[in-house]
Amino acid sequence: LIFLINTMVHLKKVFPNFKLVMVGGTNTELSELRKNSIKKKVDKNIIFIGTVPYSEVPKFLSAADICVSPIPPIPAYIVSSPTKIIEGLGMAKPAVANEEIYDQKKVLKESNGGICVTYSEKAFADAISYLFNNPSIAQNMGKMGRKYIELHRDYHKLAYKVHQSYSYLLKRTVHQK
């Protein structure tokens, strides 16, 4: 989350009134993040929401212009699920994510729903700036992302694929005995 505060430092130079809404985090984390944002003079540009019930997440996503998912490219995260990206694209929001995380890169490449950059605060800031400076492109990316999610990441379709895979494996196992 410090990553996003540092990204905000870059964005504030170009967009002095830019707002970053950060949803999630423990009280201890939020306290440290607030201190860090004050130190870096971006505290007026960041709204810290804290933890919210999952049912309220769509409300925050619908108010967003862009969704971001900077995931540190460490071995434990390289194979992480692109949940934030999928939720953002599902709300027709363009996304910015880092390319080192395979599934994020795959989803954004296949959907054309956003921009993949290296895991760098400056690269994220540049991608966010590009989307803000090109609203029609951003809107089109959001629409393409939404369509992709409807076609490929809908839970009913995913459940059907899982069911088909298990059925195939079970039939194969039964026939081998």
Backbone as CSV, one residue per row, in Angstrom:
resi,resn,N_x,N_y,N_z,CA_x,CA_y,CA_z,C_x,C_y,C_z
1,LEU,0.815,-1.207,0.000,0.000,0.000,0.000,0.856,1.268,0.000
2,ILE,2.074,1.160,0.530,3.011,2.286,0.452,3.289,2.590,-1.018
3,PHE,3.302,1.534,-1.827,3.508,1.675,-3.269,2.528,2.703,-3.846
4,LEU,1.261,2.603,-3.458,0.246,3.527,-3.988,0.447,4.955,-3.484
5,ILE,0.920,5.102,-2.274,1.213,6.450,-1.766,2.344,7.062,-2.586
6,ASN,3.366,6.266,-2.871,4.470,6.762,-3.694,4.018,7.046,-5.127
7,THR,3.100,6.247,-5.637,2.524,6.501,-6.960,1.770,7.828,-6.939
8,MET,1.076,8.082,-5.840,0.321,9.325,-5.681,1.233,10.544,-5.725
9,VAL,2.443,10.428,-5.207,3.407,11.535,-5.247,3.649,11.939,-6.704
10,HIS,3.825,10.960,-7.586,4.024,11.240,-9.016,2.767,11.847,-9.642
11,LEU,1.603,11.280,-9.314,0.348,11.750,-9.908,0.006,13.176,-9.499
12,LYS,0.302,13.515,-8.263,-0.037,14.851,-7.756,0.676,15.949,-8.548
13,LYS,1.847,15.649,-9.082,2.581,16.632,-9.884,1.812,16.993,-11.148
14,VAL,1.105,16.029,-11.708,0.362,16.230,-12.954,-1.097,16.593,-12.687
15,PHE,-1.668,15.968,-11.683,-3.076,16.170,-11.320,-3.150,16.569,-9.849
16,PRO,-3.008,17.857,-9.521,-2.965,18.284,-8.113,-4.211,17.916,-7.307
17,ASN,-5.350,17.758,-7.969,-6.596,17.445,-7.261,-6.982,15.974,-7.340
18,PHE,-6.109,15.157,-7.865,-6.364,13.725,-8.006,-6.674,13.114,-6.642
19,LYS,-7.634,12.202,-6.608,-7.989,11.518,-5.357,-7.773,10.020,-5.511
20,LEU,-7.162,9.444,-4.513,-6.970,8.007,-4.425,-7.802,7.519,-3.253
21,VAL,-8.677,6.562,-3.508,-9.488,5.975,-2.447,-8.907,4.599,-2.153
22,MET,-8.475,4.414,-0.926,-7.887,3.134,-0.518,-8.864,2.409,0.398
23,VAL,-9.362,1.282,-0.089,-10.307,0.472,0.675,-9.558,-0.735,1.223
24,GLY,-9.705,-0.980,2.514,-9.059,-2.126,3.150,-7.956,-1.687,4.088
25,GLY,-7.434,-2.651,4.804,-6.332,-2.386,5.723,-6.778,-2.394,7.171
26,THR,-5.868,-2.818,8.027,-6.133,-2.829,9.466,-5.922,-1.426,10.028
27,ASN,-6.367,-1.207,11.248,-6.171,0.100,11.892,-4.694,0.453,11.991
28,THR,-3.870,-0.525,12.317,-2.425,-0.294,12.419,-1.854,0.102,11.063
29,GLU,-2.236,-0.635,10.017,-1.760,-0.311,8.664,-2.209,1.084,8.249
30,LEU,-3.468,1.390,8.503,-4.002,2.698,8.112,-3.289,3.830,8.835
31,SER,-2.979,3.623,10.091,-2.260,4.641,10.855,-0.894,4.913,10.224
32,GLU,-0.182,3.861,9.875,1.133,4.009,9.235,1.004,4.659,7.860
33,LEU,-0.018,4.265,7.113,-0.230,4.842,5.783,-0.564,6.329,5.873
34,ARG,-1.389,6.694,6.842,-1.719,8.116,7.030,-0.461,8.924,7.347
35,LYS,0.356,8.402,8.265,1.608,9.085,8.617,2.493,9.245,7.385
36,ASN,2.582,8.190,6.600,3.411,8.221,5.398,2.868,9.223,4.381
37,SER,1.545,9.277,4.243,0.947,10.211,3.278,1.149,11.663,3.713
38,ILE,1.122,11.921,5.015,1.384,13.274,5.532,2.837,13.644,5.258
39,LYS,3.725,12.723,5.553,5.155,12.945,5.337,5.449,13.272,3.864
40,LYS,4.727,12.616,2.956,4.967,12.818,1.519,4.057,13.886,0.910
41,LYS,3.295,14.555,1.762,2.424,15.663,1.364,1.356,15.278,0.321
42,VAL,0.810,14.080,0.478,-0.291,13.652,-0.381,-1.515,13.257,0.446
43,ASP,-1.508,13.602,1.729,-2.601,13.219,2.621,-3.944,13.808,2.197
44,LYS,-3.930,14.978,1.565,-5.190,15.602,1.114,-5.724,14.928,-0.150
45,ASN,-4.891,14.104,-0.781,-5.272,13.437,-2.021,-5.695,11.984,-1.811
46,ILE,-5.592,11.507,-0.587,-5.897,10.100,-0.320,-7.012,9.988,0.712
47,ILE,-7.990,9.182,0.388,-9.096,8.895,1.299,-8.926,7.452,1.768
48,PHE,-8.704,7.290,3.060,-8.526,5.960,3.644,-9.871,5.476,4.175
49,ILE,-10.393,4.434,3.584,-11.703,3.913,3.969,-11.584,2.846,5.050
50,GLY,-10.569,2.023,4.970,-10.449,0.905,5.902,-11.226,-0.297,5.393
51,THR,-11.382,-1.267,6.257,-12.061,-2.501,5.880,-13.563,-2.268,5.784
52,VAL,-14.151,-2.800,4.725,-15.604,-2.715,4.534,-16.126,-4.124,4.257
53,PRO,-17.405,-4.364,4.520,-17.975,-5.663,4.158,-17.853,-5.867,2.641
54,TYR,-17.628,-7.102,2.243,-17.462,-7.397,0.817,-18.654,-6.901,-0.002
55,SER,-19.832,-6.909,0.589,-21.036,-6.469,-0.127,-20.984,-4.984,-0.498
56,GLU,-20.114,-4.210,0.169,-19.998,-2.780,-0.132,-18.924,-2.467,-1.173
57,VAL,-18.103,-3.439,-1.512,-17.016,-3.208,-2.468,-17.539,-2.685,-3.810
58,PRO,-18.623,-3.247,-4.371,-19.108,-2.720,-5.654,-19.442,-1.225,-5.625
59,LYS,-19.896,-0.732,-4.489,-20.202,0.699,-4.360,-18.944,1.527,-4.597
60,PHE,-17.843,1.106,-4.023,-16.583,1.836,-4.196,-16.047,1.681,-5.613
61,LEU,-16.159,0.482,-6.161,-15.690,0.265,-7.531,-16.488,1.098,-8.529
62,SER,-17.788,1.201,-8.314,-18.611,1.965,-9.256,-18.273,3.449,-9.229
63,ALA,-17.754,3.930,-8.118,-17.379,5.347,-8.011,-15.991,5.624,-8.591
64,ALA,-15.231,4.569,-8.841,-13.855,4.731,-9.329,-13.820,5.050,-10.820
65,ASP,-12.761,5.721,-11.234,-12.513,5.935,-12.659,-11.596,4.847,-13.198
66,ILE,-10.673,4.396,-12.359,-9.677,3.396,-12.737,-9.454,2.485,-11.531
67,CYS,-9.229,1.214,-11.797,-8.855,0.289,-10.728,-7.383,-0.074,-10.901
68,VAL,-6.682,-0.170,-9.803,-5.260,-0.504,-9.855,-4.980,-1.738,-9.008
69,SER,-3.989,-2.500,-9.449,-3.605,-3.693,-8.706,-2.093,-3.889,-8.771
70,PRO,-1.370,-3.129,-7.939,0.073,-3.345,-7.880,0.394,-4.481,-6.908
71,ILE,0.845,-5.590,-7.437,1.173,-6.740,-6.597,2.686,-6.937,-6.630
72,PRO,3.331,-6.913,-5.463,4.785,-7.091,-5.448,5.189,-8.391,-6.152
73,PRO,6.134,-8.322,-7.078,6.532,-9.522,-7.828,7.487,-10.421,-7.040
74,ILE,6.971,-10.957,-5.958,7.756,-11.902,-5.165,7.173,-13.295,-5.407
75,PRO,7.958,-14.348,-5.232,7.495,-15.700,-5.578,6.116,-16.068,-5.032
76,ALA,5.798,-15.686,-3.822,4.498,-16.049,-3.239,3.324,-15.417,-3.983
77,TYR,3.545,-14.294,-4.657,2.456,-13.577,-5.331,2.418,-13.774,-6.843
78,ILE,3.470,-14.300,-7.427,3.551,-14.425,-8.883,2.356,-15.191,-9.444
79,VAL,1.856,-16.160,-8.708,0.739,-16.977,-9.189,-0.589,-16.596,-8.524
80,SER,-0.681,-15.379,-8.026,-1.909,-14.979,-7.330,-3.053,-14.740,-8.311
81,SER,-4.255,-14.877,-7.801,-5.459,-14.663,-8.601,-5.660,-13.170,-8.848
82,PRO,-6.089,-12.798,-10.050,-6.282,-11.379,-10.367,-7.641,-10.848,-9.910
83,THR,-8.002,-11.114,-8.673,-9.335,-10.769,-8.168,-9.656,-9.286,-8.317
84,LYS,-8.735,-8.400,-7.921,-9.002,-6.958,-8.019,-9.256,-6.546,-9.459
85,ILE,-8.464,-7.083,-10.372,-8.618,-6.753,-11.791,-9.970,-7.248,-12.295
86,ILE,-10.317,-8.478,-11.957,-11.587,-9.054,-12.409,-12.765,-8.255,-11.866
87,GLU,-12.715,-7.874,-10.599,-13.805,-7.084,-10.019,-13.907,-5.717,-10.689
88,GLY,-12.777,-5.074,-10.927,-12.790,-3.770,-11.590,-13.313,-3.858,-13.012
89,LEU,-12.811,-4.833,-13.779,-13.282,-5.000,-15.154,-14.763,-5.356,-15.174
90,GLY,-15.201,-6.137,-14.195,-16.616,-6.490,-14.105,-17.510,-5.276,-13.920
91,MET,-16.951,-4.206,-13.386,-17.691,-2.946,-13.213,-17.402,-1.978,-14.369
92,ALA,-16.802,-2.491,-15.438,-16.475,-1.708,-16.642,-15.477,-0.586,-16.358
93,LYS,-14.554,-0.851,-15.449,-13.506,0.126,-15.126,-12.202,-0.328,-15.760
94,PRO,-11.473,0.565,-16.412,-10.164,0.175,-16.932,-9.232,-0.101,-15.758
95,ALA,-8.230,-0.926,-16.010,-7.336,-1.325,-14.925,-5.881,-1.064,-15.279
96,VAL,-5.096,-0.839,-14.241,-3.643,-0.765,-14.367,-3.088,-1.807,-13.405
97,ALA,-2.249,-2.682,-13.935,-1.671,-3.755,-13.121,-0.239,-4.006,-13.570
98,ASN,0.495,-4.744,-12.749,1.870,-5.030,-13.136,1.982,-6.357,-13.866
99,GLU,2.849,-6.323,-14.869,3.008,-7.442,-15.792,3.718,-8.653,-15.200
100,GLU,4.380,-8.501,-14.082,5.100,-9.626,-13.495,4.164,-10.693,-12.925
101,ILE,2.915,-10.325,-12.687,1.930,-11.279,-12.158,1.201,-11.886,-13.352
102,TYR,1.469,-13.162,-13.612,1.028,-13.818,-14.837,-0.466,-13.644,-15.125
103,ASP,-1.329,-13.964,-14.171,-2.769,-13.911,-14.445,-3.283,-12.493,-14.673
104,GLN,-2.705,-11.509,-14.011,-3.095,-10.115,-14.285,-2.757,-9.771,-15.730
105,LYS,-1.544,-10.103,-16.123,-1.086,-9.815,-17.483,-1.971,-10.527,-18.509
106,LYS,-2.277,-11.794,-18.245,-3.112,-12.586,-19.151,-4.504,-11.965,-19.312
107,VAL,-5.139,-11.640,-18.197,-6.493,-11.077,-18.247,-6.498,-9.737,-18.987
108,LEU,-5.546,-8.864,-18.683,-5.533,-7.556,-19.348,-5.175,-7.673,-20.824
109,LYS,-4.305,-8.599,-21.166,-3.950,-8.795,-22.578,-5.144,-9.350,-23.352
110,GLU,-5.794,-10.371,-22.805,-6.928,-10.995,-23.488,-8.133,-10.065,-23.577
111,SER,-8.330,-9.248,-22.575,-9.524,-8.394,-22.524,-9.331,-7.035,-23.183
112,ASN,-8.086,-6.593,-23.293,-7.805,-5.202,-23.696,-8.479,-4.224,-22.739
113,GLY,-8.627,-4.646,-21.486,-9.332,-3.851,-20.495,-8.468,-2.952,-19.639
114,GLY,-7.201,-2.844,-19.998,-6.344,-1.990,-19.190,-4.910,-2.017,-19.663
115,ILE,-4.043,-1.560,-18.796,-2.631,-1.415,-19.124,-1.792,-2.200,-18.123
116,CYS,-0.847,-2.981,-18.644,0.122,-3.688,-17.808,1.452,-2.958,-17.898
117,VAL,2.044,-2.729,-16.759,3.332,-2.032,-16.687,4.249,-2.790,-15.732
118,THR,5.501,-2.387,-15.690,6.409,-2.983,-14.715,6.002,-2.518,-13.315
119,TYR,6.436,-3.268,-12.324,6.117,-2.922,-10.939,6.992,-1.743,-10.519
120,SER,6.520,-0.567,-10.871,7.239,0.668,-10.558,6.205,1.758,-10.320
121,GLU,6.419,2.544,-9.283,5.475,3.619,-8.957,5.336,4.594,-10.117
122,LYS,6.437,4.921,-10.757,6.421,5.854,-11.895,5.654,5.248,-13.070
123,ALA,5.876,3.963,-13.355,5.165,3.306,-14.456,3.658,3.286,-14.193
124,PHE,3.265,3.011,-12.955,1.839,3.035,-12.610,1.282,4.448,-12.776
125,ALA,2.013,5.436,-12.289,1.556,6.828,-12.402,1.415,7.228,-13.865
126,ASP,2.360,6.830,-14.698,2.290,7.161,-16.125,1.079,6.509,-16.788
127,ALA,0.806,5.250,-16.446,-0.344,4.551,-17.025,-1.662,5.181,-16.568
128,ILE,-1.745,5.528,-15.301,-2.950,6.188,-14.777,-3.126,7.545,-15.449
129,SER,-2.050,8.289,-15.596,-2.101,9.596,-16.271,-2.584,9.441,-17.705
130,TYR,-2.077,8.422,-18.387,-2.492,8.174,-19.772,-4.003,7.956,-19.847
131,LEU,-4.527,7.145,-18.955,-5.969,6.877,-18.968,-6.772,8.131,-18.641
132,PHE,-6.296,8.945,-17.707,-7.006,10.186,-17.382,-6.939,11.194,-18.521
133,ASN,-5.839,11.198,-19.234,-5.701,12.125,-20.360,-6.405,11.635,-21.618
134,ASN,-6.843,10.385,-21.624,-7.514,9.786,-22.778,-8.793,9.089,-22.322
135,PRO,-9.791,9.867,-21.899,-10.994,9.264,-21.316,-11.757,8.340,-22.262
136,SER,-11.748,8.618,-23.563,-12.481,7.728,-24.474,-11.785,6.372,-24.576
137,ILE,-10.459,6.373,-24.549,-9.715,5.110,-24.550,-9.988,4.362,-23.247
138,ALA,-9.957,5.072,-22.134,-10.223,4.452,-20.829,-11.622,3.840,-20.800
139,GLN,-12.592,4.582,-21.300,-13.969,4.081,-21.305,-14.090,2.837,-22.191
140,ASN,-13.431,2.861,-23.342,-13.465,1.713,-24.240,-12.801,0.494,-23.596
141,MET,-11.691,0.714,-22.901,-11.031,-0.385,-22.189,-11.966,-0.975,-21.137
142,GLY,-12.659,-0.111,-20.412,-13.611,-0.582,-19.410,-14.704,-1.437,-20.025
143,LYS,-15.221,-1.006,-21.171,-16.270,-1.775,-21.861,-15.746,-3.126,-22.332
144,MET,-14.542,-3.125,-22.910,-13.961,-4.392,-23.378,-13.679,-5.327,-22.206
145,GLY,-13.226,-4.750,-21.095,-12.975,-5.554,-19.906,-14.243,-6.200,-19.386
146,ARG,-15.310,-5.421,-19.347,-16.608,-5.939,-18.878,-17.086,-7.088,-19.770
147,LYS,-16.971,-6.892,-21.078,-17.404,-7.931,-22.023,-16.580,-9.209,-21.820
148,TYR,-15.286,-9.044,-21.629,-14.409,-10.198,-21.391,-14.828,-10.949,-20.128
149,ILE,-15.094,-10.224,-19.074,-15.496,-10.861,-17.813,-16.800,-11.625,-18.009
150,GLU,-17.745,-11.018,-18.704,-19.024,-11.693,-18.952,-18.832,-12.979,-19.752
151,LEU,-17.902,-12.962,-20.708,-17.686,-14.129,-21.568,-16.796,-15.199,-20.944
152,HIS,-15.811,-14.784,-20.151,-14.799,-15.734,-19.710,-14.664,-15.919,-18.202
153,ARG,-15.164,-15.008,-17.415,-14.943,-15.099,-15.968,-16.231,-15.105,-15.159
154,ASP,-17.355,-15.251,-15.807,-18.637,-15.358,-15.124,-18.618,-16.612,-14.236
155,TYR,-19.050,-16.491,-12.994,-18.965,-17.618,-12.062,-19.771,-18.832,-12.522
156,HIS,-20.898,-18.608,-13.178,-21.681,-19.740,-13.672,-20.898,-20.495,-14.743
157,LYS,-20.239,-19.761,-15.620,-19.438,-20.400,-16.667,-18.211,-21.082,-16.080
158,LEU,-17.583,-20.443,-15.112,-16.427,-21.064,-14.466,-16.843,-22.335,-13.727
159,ALA,-17.981,-22.293,-13.052,-18.469,-23.477,-12.339,-18.757,-24.609,-13.329
160,TYR,-19.318,-24.266,-14.479,-19.596,-25.271,-15.509,-18.292,-25.904,-16.004
161,LYS,-17.266,-25.084,-16.234,-15.970,-25.605,-16.687,-15.361,-26.536,-15.640
162,VAL,-15.453,-26.150,-14.378,-14.931,-26.996,-13.303,-15.705,-28.312,-13.265
163,HIS,-17.025,-28.227,-13.385,-17.872,-29.423,-13.397,-17.474,-30.341,-14.554
164,GLN,-17.277,-29.774,-15.734,-16.886,-30.563,-16.907,-15.539,-31.249,-16.663
165,SER,-14.602,-30.526,-16.096,-13.273,-31.091,-15.835,-13.349,-32.241,-14.840
166,TYR,-14.091,-32.040,-13.755,-14.224,-33.107,-12.759,-14.965,-34.310,-13.339
167,SER,-15.990,-34.065,-14.119,-16.734,-35.165,-14.742,-15.819,-35.982,-15.640
168,TYR,-15.008,-35.303,-16.422,-14.060,-35.979,-17.308,-13.074,-36.819,-16.499
169,LEU,-12.520,-36.227,-15.444,-11.548,-36.946,-14.617,-12.180,-38.147,-13.918
170,LEU,-13.411,-37.977,-13.435,-14.094,-39.091,-12.772,-14.369,-40.228,-13.748
171,LYS,-14.825,-39.900,-14.947,-15.092,-40.933,-15.957,-13.804,-41.659,-16.320
172,ARG,-12.746,-40.922,-16.448,-11.448,-41.499,-16.792,-10.964,-42.442,-15.692
173,THR,-11.148,-42.026,-14.456,-10.733,-42.842,-13.318,-11.550,-44.125,-13.251
174,VAL,-12.849,-44.027,-13.463,-13.737,-45.190,-13.416,-13.369,-46.169,-14.525
175,HIS,-13.080,-45.673,-15.722,-12.756,-46.541,-16.855,-11.384,-47.191,-16.714
176,GLN,-10.504,-46.615,-15.927,-9.172,-47.186,-15.741,-9.182,-48.346,-14.758
177,LYS,-10.218,-48.445,-13.943,-10.274,-49.509,-12.924,-10.752,-50.806,-13.488
